[in-house]
């Protein structure tokens, strides 16, 4: 049955290269990994909590969104503005009423942590600051973990204070209710207060005056992460961040009892309704927000797995909107704050892999899957806060003999994490090893360039070694895990004073090395690019051509076919394409579609560019766009005179994962 399901998931993509030759270079500008493509329409970054107004306006809170205010506002599947400043909010709690919003604030030097801001919904400005917690110095964790309103009262969970605090909506303290580890809050029609204890898997009911009444004890490992009281049905909806990753529904008109669920049990890891890791209708991850409007439309916010406490470099925003019957109406999705997208060679560039997510190559680039399984692999470095830098959202990908190899790294990495896929695990990337690490026999950081080539070989410039280390791929074990031999080292060419990047193209035996002089910034590219044709054949001393980068601040390079692509930081978002034969700048990609897509400011990451030459001769070049929580996609067919050629007609089988 599984094999039949696998075969049904395959898509035959016919790539016909018999088209007429191209007279001149042409490219298009698009985007993936966000429902909308411009700065004003785009879905904001990493919504962590949500409140829905009766008229269907959605407010989400985020701790980290450099492109707009931390409270994003949506209606009918569109962005209609934002409130506040970047990094103003913790992101973990938001609520509202007919006139105001209340949101937990991030640490600020002027007032510390543990505060809630009240914002006028019409003017979108803050008009009151409410002190909730005595913890005023916390910068790296949520302090206020739940908010709710009922009539003239505001309820706030003070997590370190182990209490729920009750205020008037004007900020006057009323009472405290002692609760261990309080989280999400909701208030029912009788004024009873429901408090989630996430780590304990429980939801506690208190009377309006604070007396304990009932406790809903969920199943083992459940983690209640959001609450919503549905007044019309008398039901309490409980979002579960545990292994079930769905919504539990309880009748609370009397003694609470379970009446049903909403969402697929197991969420995106369920293997009955989809491939493991696949996202989709009711295949949730972490349910962190639930709400309805007066028309009975239902809205569910869920957070993809990965990243830090504030989700600032996590898997992105994902809001599902359903009608009153539970039929999906629309979704809003965005990539995390910063990440890339590597075209998948096994699908001839039809889909794209980030460090944590997989996207389609269509306009908007809908999310296909999240590749993290926190249940099976709780020590995955992409979610292990003790074993990562700033979020491993930057991918390099190789497909060798039906096996995919994924390397994930951070914005400016000197450590790289290796993963593989197999049929049993579906879209889930299985953690393997780390460079530096015991598997590669070194503790030296990778600060002089890194490349996973299309043959699956690894090339690394290990810090202070003066050499280029080449780890040839020797095969795969029975589970699909890649195996590499010990490093073969060669000296860095004397013409490179400080090596910064390594790109190797096996198809043409071409090595590309970049260098910088008189700089302590090992994350920069530098201005000198040496191209060695016949590197493994023995040419390691005569670069031809040598390319001098004259534009300021080159930050990221990548190569495919006969081209080197270069992106810059703190300057322009343009991408230069240099011919590897002539060394000349053949074209510069600017935004050819400004009415539909924004391309951001620059490339603020070492491996923010990825490129692939398809069997048709078309190039796909992707660029990190942290400004708009998306990834820019250029599609380019160089002129026939460039000598890149076009492949013969062929059929590519697009598989959702390796079929070993």
C-alpha positions as CSV (number, residue, x, y, z in Angstrom):
1,X,0.0,0.0,0.0
2,X,2.8,2.4,0.8
3,X,4.5,1.7,-2.5
4,X,1.2,2.4,-4.3
5,X,0.9,5.7,-2.5
6,X,4.5,6.6,-3.4
7,X,3.9,5.9,-7.0
8,X,0.8,8.0,-7.0
9,X,2.8,10.9,-5.6
10,X,5.2,10.8,-8.5
11,X,4.7,13.5,-11.2
12,X,6.1,13.0,-14.7
13,X,7.5,16.3,-15.9
14,X,8.2,16.4,-19.6
15,X,11.1,18.7,-20.4
16,X,11.3,19.4,-24.1
17,X,14.5,21.1,-25.3
18,X,13.6,21.1,-29.0
19,X,12.5,24.7,-28.7
20,X,13.9,27.3,-31.0
21,X,17.3,28.8,-30.1
22,X,17.2,31.9,-27.9
23,X,18.6,34.9,-29.7
24,X,19.3,37.0,-26.6
25,X,19.4,36.5,-22.8
26,X,16.0,36.6,-21.1
27,X,15.1,36.2,-17.5
28,X,12.0,36.5,-15.3
29,X,11.7,37.6,-11.7
30,X,9.5,35.7,-9.3
31,X,9.4,34.5,-5.8
32,X,8.6,31.4,-3.7
33,X,8.1,30.7,0.1
34,X,5.5,33.4,0.6
35,X,1.9,33.6,-0.4
36,X,2.3,37.2,-1.6
37,X,5.4,38.8,-3.2
38,X,5.6,42.5,-2.4
39,X,6.5,44.4,0.7
40,X,3.0,45.6,1.2
41,X,1.2,42.3,0.5
42,X,3.6,39.8,1.9
43,X,2.9,37.5,4.8
44,X,4.9,38.6,7.8
45,X,7.6,36.6,9.6
46,X,7.0,34.0,12.3
47,X,3.6,34.7,13.8
48,X,3.7,33.1,17.2
49,X,0.2,34.0,18.5
50,X,-3.1,35.2,17.1
51,X,-6.3,37.0,17.9
52,X,-9.3,37.2,15.6
53,X,-11.7,40.1,15.8
54,X,-15.4,39.4,15.2
55,X,-15.3,41.1,11.8
56,X,-12.6,38.7,10.6
57,X,-9.5,40.9,11.1
58,X,-6.6,38.7,12.1
59,X,-3.8,40.1,14.4
60,X,-0.6,38.1,14.8
61,X,2.4,38.8,17.0
62,X,6.0,38.2,16.1
63,X,9.2,38.9,17.9
64,X,11.3,39.3,14.8
65,X,10.1,40.9,11.6
66,X,12.6,43.5,10.2
67,X,10.3,44.4,7.3
68,X,7.3,45.7,9.3
69,X,5.7,46.0,12.7
70,X,5.6,43.1,15.0
71,X,1.8,42.9,14.9
72,X,0.7,41.9,11.4
73,X,-2.9,42.5,10.3
74,X,-4.7,40.3,7.8
75,X,-8.2,40.1,6.4
76,X,-9.7,37.8,3.7
77,X,-6.2,36.4,3.0
78,X,-4.5,39.7,2.5
79,X,-2.1,41.8,4.4
80,X,-3.8,45.1,5.5
81,X,-1.0,46.6,7.6
82,X,0.9,46.3,10.8
83,X,1.4,47.8,14.3
84,X,4.4,48.7,16.3
85,X,8.1,48.3,15.6
86,X,10.4,45.4,14.7
87,X,11.4,43.5,17.9
88,X,8.8,45.4,20.0
89,X,6.9,42.3,20.9
90,X,7.7,39.0,22.5
91,X,5.3,37.4,20.1
92,X,4.0,34.7,22.4
93,X,0.7,36.3,23.5
94,X,-1.9,38.7,22.0
95,X,-5.5,39.4,22.6
96,X,-8.0,42.2,21.9
97,X,-11.5,43.6,22.2
98,X,-13.6,46.0,20.2
99,X,-11.3,49.0,20.7
100,X,-7.9,47.7,21.8
101,X,-5.2,45.1,21.3
102,X,-3.0,43.8,24.2
103,X,0.3,42.2,23.4
104,X,3.3,40.9,25.4
105,X,6.3,43.2,24.9
106,X,9.9,42.1,24.4
107,X,12.6,43.4,26.7
108,X,13.3,47.1,26.3
109,X,16.1,49.1,27.9
110,X,13.6,51.8,29.0
111,X,11.2,49.4,30.8
112,X,12.7,45.9,30.9
113,X,10.6,42.8,30.4
114,X,7.3,41.5,31.8
115,X,5.2,44.3,30.2
116,X,2.0,44.3,28.1
117,X,1.2,47.1,25.7
118,X,-2.3,48.2,24.9
119,X,-2.8,49.5,21.4
120,X,-5.7,51.4,19.9
121,X,-7.0,49.4,17.0
122,X,-8.0,52.5,15.0
123,X,-4.9,54.6,15.4
124,X,-2.6,51.6,15.7
125,X,-0.6,53.3,18.5
126,X,0.3,52.2,22.0
127,X,-1.7,54.1,24.7
128,X,-0.9,52.1,27.8
129,X,1.9,50.1,29.4
130,X,0.9,47.5,32.0
131,X,3.4,45.8,34.3
132,X,2.6,42.1,34.6
133,X,5.7,40.4,35.9
134,X,8.4,41.2,38.5
135,X,10.8,39.6,36.1
136,X,12.2,42.7,34.3
137,X,15.6,41.5,32.9
138,X,14.6,38.5,30.8
139,X,15.7,38.9,27.1
140,X,15.7,35.3,25.8
141,X,12.4,33.8,27.0
142,X,8.7,34.6,27.2
143,X,7.7,36.2,30.4
144,X,4.0,36.9,29.6
145,X,2.8,33.6,28.1
146,X,-1.0,34.1,27.8
147,X,-3.5,37.0,27.4
148,X,-7.3,37.1,27.2
149,X,-10.0,39.7,27.6
150,X,-13.6,39.4,28.9
151,X,-15.8,42.5,29.2
152,X,-13.8,45.1,31.1
153,X,-11.1,42.7,32.4
154,X,-7.7,41.6,31.0
155,X,-6.1,38.4,32.1
156,X,-2.3,37.8,31.8
157,X,-0.1,34.8,32.5
158,X,3.0,35.7,34.4
159,X,5.1,32.6,33.7
160,X,8.1,33.2,36.1
161,X,5.6,34.5,38.7
162,X,3.5,31.4,38.6
163,X,0.3,33.3,38.5
164,X,-2.4,34.6,36.3
165,X,-2.9,38.4,36.9
166,X,-6.3,40.1,36.5
167,X,-6.5,43.7,35.5
168,X,-9.1,46.0,34.1
169,X,-8.5,46.9,30.5
170,X,-7.4,50.3,31.8
171,X,-4.5,48.6,33.6
172,X,-5.8,48.6,37.2
173,X,-4.9,45.4,39.0
174,X,-7.8,43.4,40.4
175,X,-6.4,40.1,41.7
176,X,-3.9,37.3,41.2
177,X,-4.5,33.6,40.8
178,X,-1.7,31.2,41.7
179,X,-0.9,28.8,38.9
180,X,2.3,26.8,38.3
181,X,3.7,27.5,34.8
182,X,0.7,29.3,33.3
183,X,0.5,29.7,29.5
184,X,-2.4,30.3,27.1
185,X,-5.6,31.7,28.5
186,X,-9.3,31.8,27.6
187,X,-12.4,33.0,29.4
188,X,-15.8,31.3,29.0
189,X,-19.3,32.7,28.9
190,X,-19.6,32.4,32.7
191,X,-16.4,34.4,33.3
192,X,-14.5,31.2,34.2
193,X,-10.8,31.4,33.4
194,X,-9.1,28.5,31.6
195,X,-5.3,28.3,31.9
196,X,-3.0,26.0,29.9
197,X,-0.1,24.4,31.7
198,X,1.9,23.4,28.6
199,X,4.6,21.4,30.3
200,X,2.1,19.5,32.4
201,X,-0.3,18.7,29.6
202,X,-3.2,20.2,31.6
203,X,-5.8,23.0,31.3
204,X,-7.2,24.3,34.6
205,X,-10.5,26.1,35.2
206,X,-10.9,28.8,37.8
207,X,-14.0,30.7,38.8
208,X,-14.2,34.4,38.1
209,X,-12.9,35.1,41.6
210,X,-10.1,32.6,41.3
211,X,-11.3,29.4,42.9
212,X,-10.2,26.2,41.3
213,X,-13.0,24.3,39.6
214,X,-12.0,21.7,37.1
215,X,-8.9,20.3,35.4
216,X,-8.7,18.8,31.9
217,X,-5.7,16.4,31.9
218,X,-4.7,15.6,28.4
219,X,-3.0,12.5,27.2
220,X,0.7,11.9,28.0
221,X,3.1,14.1,26.0
222,X,0.3,16.5,25.0
223,X,1.3,20.2,25.2
224,X,-1.6,22.7,25.3
225,X,-0.2,25.7,23.4
226,X,-3.4,27.7,22.6
227,X,-6.9,28.0,23.9
228,X,-10.2,29.4,22.4
229,X,-13.6,29.4,23.9
230,X,-16.4,29.1,21.3
231,X,-19.4,30.9,23.0
232,X,-22.0,29.6,20.5
233,X,-21.3,26.0,21.2
234,X,-20.0,26.2,24.8
235,X,-16.8,24.4,23.7
236,X,-13.2,25.0,24.7
237,X,-10.8,24.4,21.8
238,X,-7.3,23.3,22.9
239,X,-4.4,23.6,20.4
240,X,-1.9,20.8,21.0
241,X,1.9,21.2,20.4
242,X,2.6,17.6,21.4
243,X,2.8,14.6,19.1
244,X,-0.9,14.8,18.2
245,X,-0.4,18.3,16.7
246,X,-4.2,18.9,16.4
247,X,-7.0,20.6,18.3
248,X,-8.9,19.0,21.1
249,X,-12.5,20.1,21.6
250,X,-14.2,19.9,25.0
251,X,-17.7,20.7,26.1
252,X,-17.3,22.9,29.2
253,X,-21.0,23.8,29.8
254,X,-20.7,21.6,32.9
255,X,-18.0,19.1,33.9
256,X,-15.6,19.1,30.9
257,X,-15.7,16.2,28.5
258,X,-14.1,15.6,25.1
259,X,-16.4,15.9,22.1
260,X,-14.0,15.7,19.2
261,X,-10.9,16.9,17.5
262,X,-10.1,19.2,14.6
263,X,-7.0,18.3,12.5
264,X,-5.3,15.1,11.5
265,X,-3.9,13.3,14.5
266,X,-0.1,13.5,14.2
267,X,-0.4,16.5,12.0
268,X,2.3,16.8,9.3
269,X,3.9,13.5,10.5
270,X,0.8,11.4,9.8
271,X,1.5,8.7,7.2
272,X,-2.1,7.8,6.4
273,X,-3.4,11.0,4.9
274,X,-0.1,12.0,3.4
275,X,3.7,11.5,3.2
276,X,5.5,12.0,6.5
277,X,6.5,15.7,6.8
278,X,4.0,16.8,4.2
279,X,1.9,19.9,5.1
280,X,-1.6,20.5,4.0
281,X,-5.3,20.9,5.0
282,X,-5.5,20.0,8.8
283,X,-2.0,18.6,8.8
284,X,-0.8,21.0,11.5
285,X,2.5,21.4,13.2
286,X,2.4,23.4,16.5
287,X,-1.1,24.9,16.9
288,X,-0.4,28.2,18.6
289,X,-3.5,30.2,17.7
290,X,-7.2,29.5,17.3
291,X,-10.1,32.0,16.6
292,X,-13.4,32.5,14.9
293,X,-15.1,35.5,13.5
294,X,-18.8,36.4,13.7
295,X,-19.5,34.5,10.4
296,X,-18.2,31.3,12.0
297,X,-15.1,31.2,9.9
298,X,-12.3,29.4,11.8
299,X,-8.6,30.4,11.8
300,X,-5.7,28.2,12.9
301,X,-2.2,29.4,13.3
302,X,0.5,26.8,13.5
303,X,4.3,27.1,13.8
304,X,6.5,24.9,11.7
305,X,9.3,23.2,13.6
306,X,12.7,24.6,14.1
307,X,14.6,27.4,15.6
308,X,14.9,29.4,18.8
309,X,12.6,30.3,21.7
310,X,11.2,33.3,19.8
311,X,11.0,31.4,16.5
312,X,12.8,34.4,15.0
313,X,14.7,32.1,12.6
314,X,12.1,29.4,12.6
315,X,9.9,27.9,9.9
316,X,7.7,30.8,9.1
317,X,4.0,31.8,9.4
318,X,1.2,29.4,8.5
319,X,-2.4,30.5,8.9
320,X,-5.3,28.3,7.7
321,X,-8.8,29.7,7.2
322,X,-11.8,27.5,7.2
323,X,-15.5,28.1,6.7
324,X,-18.1,27.2,9.3
325,X,-18.2,23.6,8.0
326,X,-14.5,23.2,8.3
327,X,-13.7,23.5,4.6
328,X,-10.4,25.2,3.8
329,X,-10.8,28.6,2.3
330,X,-7.3,29.9,2.1
331,X,-3.8,29.9,3.6
332,X,-1.2,32.5,4.4
333,X,2.4,31.2,4.5
334,X,5.9,32.7,4.7
335,X,9.4,31.5,5.1
336,X,11.3,32.1,8.3
337,X,13.2,35.4,8.8
338,X,16.1,34.4,6.6
339,X,16.8,31.3,4.5
340,X,17.6,30.1,1.0
341,X,16.1,27.6,-1.5
342,X,18.3,25.0,-3.3
343,X,16.8,23.7,-6.6
344,X,16.4,20.0,-6.4
345,X,18.4,18.2,-9.1
346,X,16.3,15.0,-8.8
347,X,13.2,17.0,-10.0
348,X,15.2,19.1,-12.5
349,X,14.6,22.1,-10.3
350,X,10.8,21.7,-10.0
351,X,11.0,21.9,-6.2
352,X,13.3,23.7,-3.8
353,X,14.8,22.7,-0.4
354,X,15.6,25.1,2.4
355,X,17.4,24.0,5.6
356,X,14.0,23.1,7.1
357,X,11.3,23.4,4.5
358,X,10.5,22.2,1.0
359,X,8.8,24.5,-1.5
360,X,7.2,24.2,-4.9
361,X,8.6,26.2,-7.8
362,X,5.2,27.8,-8.8
363,X,4.5,31.4,-8.2
364,X,4.3,32.0,-4.5
365,X,6.1,28.7,-4.0
366,X,3.6,26.9,-1.6
367,X,5.1,24.9,1.2
368,X,5.3,21.2,0.4
369,X,6.8,19.8,3.6
370,X,8.7,20.5,6.8
371,X,11.7,18.2,7.1
372,X,12.0,18.2,10.9
373,X,10.6,15.3,13.0
374,X,10.9,16.5,16.6
375,X,9.3,13.3,17.9
376,X,11.7,10.8,16.3
377,X,14.8,13.1,16.4
378,X,14.5,15.4,19.4
379,X,18.3,16.1,19.2
380,X,18.1,17.3,15.5
381,X,20.5,20.3,15.6
382,X,18.0,22.4,13.8
383,X,15.8,22.4,17.0
384,X,18.5,21.7,19.6
385,X,19.2,25.1,21.1
386,X,22.5,23.9,22.5
387,X,23.7,22.8,19.1
388,X,23.1,25.5,16.5
389,X,24.1,29.0,15.6
390,X,21.3,31.3,14.4
391,X,19.0,28.8,12.7
392,X,20.0,26.3,10.0
393,X,17.8,27.6,7.2
394,X,20.4,27.7,4.4
395,X,20.6,24.5,2.4
396,X,22.9,22.8,-0.1
397,X,21.5,19.8,-1.8
398,X,22.9,16.9,-3.9
399,X,21.1,14.0,-5.6
400,X,23.2,11.0,-6.3
401,X,21.9,7.7,-7.6
402,X,18.4,8.3,-6.2
403,X,19.7,9.5,-2.8
404,X,19.4,13.1,-1.6
405,X,22.0,14.7,0.6
406,X,21.0,17.8,2.5
407,X,23.4,20.1,4.2
408,X,21.9,22.8,6.5
409,X,23.8,25.8,7.9
410,X,23.2,29.2,9.4
411,X,23.5,32.7,8.0
412,X,27.2,33.0,8.5
413,X,28.3,29.5,9.3
414,X,31.5,27.8,10.3
415,X,29.6,24.5,11.1
416,X,27.6,22.4,8.7
417,X,25.0,19.7,9.4
418,X,24.4,16.7,7.2
419,X,21.1,14.9,6.6
420,X,19.7,12.1,4.4
421,X,16.3,10.9,3.3
422,X,14.8,7.5,2.8
423,X,11.4,6.0,1.9
424,X,10.3,5.2,5.4
425,X,10.9,8.7,6.6
426,X,9.2,10.5,3.7
427,X,10.1,14.1,3.6
428,X,11.9,14.0,6.9
429,X,15.6,14.8,6.9
430,X,17.4,12.3,9.1
431,X,20.3,13.8,11.1
432,X,23.7,12.3,10.3
433,X,26.9,14.2,11.1
434,X,28.6,17.5,11.5
435,X,31.6,19.3,10.0
436,X,33.6,19.9,12.1
437,X,32.9,16.7,14.0
438,X,34.1,13.2,14.8
439,X,32.7,11.7,11.6
440,X,35.2,13.9,9.6
441,X,38.0,13.7,12.1
442,X,38.4,17.4,12.7
443,X,37.6,20.1,15.2
444,X,38.7,22.9,12.9
445,X,35.9,25.4,12.0
446,X,35.0,25.8,8.3
447,X,36.0,29.4,7.7
448,X,37.6,29.2,4.3
449,X,34.7,28.0,2.2
450,X,32.4,25.0,1.9
451,X,30.8,23.2,-1.0
452,X,28.7,20.1,-1.4
453,X,29.1,19.3,-5.1
454,X,26.7,17.6,-7.4
455,X,28.5,14.2,-7.0
456,X,28.0,14.4,-3.2
457,X,31.7,15.2,-2.5
458,X,32.5,17.7,0.2
459,X,35.1,20.5,-0.2
460,X,36.0,22.5,2.9
461,X,38.5,25.2,3.8
462,X,39.3,24.3,7.4
463,X,40.4,27.3,9.6
464,X,44.2,27.8,9.9
465,X,45.1,24.7,8.0
466,X,46.2,26.4,4.7
467,X,44.6,23.6,2.7
468,X,41.5,22.6,0.9
469,X,40.1,19.4,2.2
470,X,38.2,17.1,-0.2
471,X,36.0,14.3,1.2
472,X,35.0,12.0,-1.7
473,X,31.6,10.4,-1.4
474,X,32.1,6.6,-1.3
475,X,28.5,5.5,-1.2
476,X,25.5,5.0,1.1
477,X,24.6,2.6,3.8
478,X,21.4,0.4,3.8
479,X,19.4,3.3,5.3
480,X,20.5,5.8,2.7
481,X,23.1,7.5,4.9
482,X,26.0,9.0,2.9
483,X,29.5,7.8,3.5
484,X,32.7,9.8,2.8
485,X,36.3,8.8,2.8
486,X,39.0,10.6,4.7
487,X,40.0,14.0,3.5
488,X,42.4,14.5,0.6
489,X,44.1,17.8,1.1
490,X,45.9,20.2,-1.3
491,X,47.5,23.5,-0.5
492,X,45.5,26.7,-1.1
493,X,47.0,28.3,-4.2
494,X,49.6,30.9,-3.4
495,X,47.8,33.5,-5.4
496,X,44.9,33.4,-2.9
497,X,46.0,35.3,0.2
498,X,43.0,34.4,2.3
499,X,40.6,31.8,0.9
500,X,36.9,32.7,1.5
501,X,34.7,30.5,-0.8
502,X,35.0,27.1,-2.6
503,X,32.7,26.0,-5.5
504,X,33.4,22.9,-7.4
505,X,31.6,21.8,-10.6
506,X,32.2,18.1,-11.3
507,X,30.5,18.2,-14.7
508,X,33.3,20.4,-16.1
509,X,36.0,19.7,-13.5
510,X,36.0,23.4,-12.7
511,X,37.1,24.8,-9.3
512,X,36.2,28.3,-8.3
513,X,38.1,29.9,-5.4
514,X,37.7,33.4,-4.0
515,X,40.0,35.4,-1.8
516,X,40.3,38.5,0.2
517,X,43.3,40.6,1.4
518,X,43.9,42.4,4.6
519,X,40.6,41.5,6.3
520,X,39.5,39.8,9.5
521,X,36.0,39.3,8.1
522,X,36.1,35.7,7.1
523,X,32.4,35.8,6.1
524,X,33.1,38.2,3.2
525,X,33.8,36.9,-0.3
526,X,36.6,39.3,-1.3
527,X,37.3,40.7,-4.7
528,X,39.5,38.0,-6.4
529,X,37.9,35.0,-8.1
530,X,40.1,32.3,-9.6
531,X,38.6,29.8,-12.0
532,X,40.6,26.5,-12.5
533,X,39.5,24.4,-15.4
534,X,40.7,20.8,-15.0
535,X,41.3,20.9,-11.2
536,X,41.1,17.2,-10.5
537,X,43.0,16.6,-13.8
538,X,45.9,18.4,-12.2
539,X,45.6,22.2,-12.9
540,X,45.9,23.8,-9.5
541,X,48.3,26.6,-10.3
542,X,47.0,28.3,-13.4
543,X,43.6,30.0,-13.0
544,X,42.0,31.1,-16.2
545,X,40.1,33.3,-16.1
546,X,40.7,35.5,-13.0
547,X,37.7,37.6,-12.2
548,X,38.1,40.8,-10.3
549,X,34.8,41.8,-8.6
550,X,34.6,45.6,-8.7
551,X,31.2,46.0,-7.0
552,X,31.3,46.7,-3.3
553,X,30.8,44.0,-0.6
554,X,30.4,40.7,-2.4
555,X,28.7,38.4,0.2
556,X,27.5,35.2,-1.6
557,X,28.5,33.2,-4.7
558,X,27.3,30.1,-6.4
559,X,27.9,28.5,-9.8
560,X,26.1,26.3,-12.2
561,X,26.7,25.4,-15.8
562,X,29.1,28.0,-17.3
563,X,28.2,30.8,-14.9
564,X,29.2,32.3,-11.6
565,X,26.6,34.3,-9.7
566,X,27.5,36.9,-7.2
567,X,25.3,38.8,-4.6
568,X,26.3,41.8,-2.5
569,X,25.5,43.0,1.0
570,X,24.7,46.6,2.2
571,X,24.6,47.8,-1.4
572,X,22.1,46.5,-4.0
573,X,19.9,43.4,-4.4
574,X,21.3,42.8,-7.9
575,X,22.9,39.5,-8.9
576,X,25.8,39.5,-11.3
577,X,26.3,36.6,-13.7
578,X,30.0,36.0,-14.8
579,X,30.9,33.8,-17.7
580,X,33.3,31.1,-16.5
581,X,35.0,30.8,-19.9
582,X,35.6,34.4,-20.6
583,X,35.5,35.9,-17.1
584,X,33.2,38.6,-18.4
585,X,30.1,40.0,-16.7
586,X,27.4,38.7,-19.1
587,X,24.3,40.0,-17.3
588,X,23.0,41.5,-14.1
589,X,19.7,40.4,-12.7
590,X,17.6,43.3,-11.5
591,X,13.9,43.2,-10.7
592,X,12.1,42.7,-14.0
593,X,8.7,42.4,-12.4
594,X,8.5,45.2,-9.8
595,X,4.7,45.4,-9.8
596,X,4.4,41.8,-8.5
597,X,7.5,41.1,-6.5
598,X,10.0,42.9,-4.3
599,X,13.6,41.5,-4.3
600,X,14.8,43.0,-1.0
601,X,17.9,45.1,-0.2
602,X,20.8,42.7,-0.6
603,X,22.2,39.3,0.2
604,X,23.0,39.2,3.9
605,X,24.2,35.6,4.2
606,X,27.2,33.6,3.0
607,X,25.2,31.0,1.2
608,X,22.0,33.0,0.4
609,X,22.4,32.3,-3.3
610,X,21.7,28.9,-5.0
611,X,21.7,28.1,-8.7
612,X,20.9,25.2,-11.0
613,X,21.0,24.6,-14.7
614,X,18.0,22.7,-15.9
615,X,18.0,20.1,-18.6
616,X,16.4,22.7,-20.9
617,X,19.4,25.0,-20.5
618,X,17.4,27.4,-18.3
619,X,19.1,28.6,-15.1
620,X,17.3,28.9,-11.8
621,X,18.9,31.4,-9.4
622,X,17.5,31.9,-5.9
623,X,18.2,34.7,-3.5
624,X,17.5,35.1,0.2
625,X,15.0,38.0,0.8
626,X,14.9,38.6,4.5
627,X,13.1,41.9,3.9
628,X,10.0,40.3,2.7
629,X,10.1,36.8,4.3
630,X,10.4,35.1,0.9
631,X,12.9,33.8,-1.6
632,X,13.5,35.5,-5.0
633,X,13.6,33.2,-8.0
634,X,15.2,34.3,-11.3
635,X,14.7,32.1,-14.4
636,X,17.2,32.8,-17.1
637,X,18.1,31.4,-20.5
638,X,21.4,32.7,-21.7
639,X,22.0,33.5,-25.4
640,X,22.9,30.5,-27.5
641,X,26.3,32.0,-28.2
642,X,27.3,31.6,-24.6
643,X,28.1,27.9,-25.3
644,X,26.0,26.5,-22.6
645,X,24.1,24.3,-25.0
646,X,20.7,22.6,-24.5
647,X,20.0,19.1,-23.5
648,X,18.1,16.6,-25.6
649,X,14.4,15.9,-24.8
650,X,14.1,13.8,-21.7
651,X,11.6,12.8,-19.0
652,X,12.3,13.6,-15.4
653,X,10.5,11.6,-12.7
654,X,9.6,14.0,-9.9
655,X,9.7,12.0,-6.7
656,X,8.8,13.5,-3.3
657,X,11.8,11.9,-1.7
658,X,14.6,9.4,-2.3
659,X,13.5,5.9,-3.5
660,X,16.4,3.8,-2.3
